[in-house]
Amino acid sequence: MVMLTYAASGGHTFVDRALYLPEPWTGDRGRCRAAGVPDEVGFATKPQLGPRMSDDRRAARDG
């Protein structure tokens, strides 16, 4: 799991999370379907998931 948190001098808070799925999992669509993972979820590294979550939060805030 990758977690997105916000930290400031006054404290911190949990903002979002994403399930990290290793490439062998995302490469096996039958396994993903059996586990309830949507077909549109593909492999992403943990360093790719963090900025994606941050961008999603920013878009939701500004949208």
Residue pairs with C-beta under 8 A, 6 or more apart in sequence:
1 17
1 18
1 19
1 20
2 17
2 18
2 20
2 46
2 49
2 50
2 53
3 14
3 16
3 17
4 14
4 15
4 16
4 17
4 18
4 50
4 53
4 54
4 57
5 12
5 13
5 14
5 15
6 12
6 13
6 15
15 53
15 57
16 53
16 56
16 57
17 53
18 49
18 52
18 53
20 44
20 46
20 49
21 32
21 37
21 41
21 43
22 43
23 43
25 31
25 32
25 37
26 32
26 37
26 41
26 42
26 43
27 43
29 39
32 39
32 41
33 39
44 52
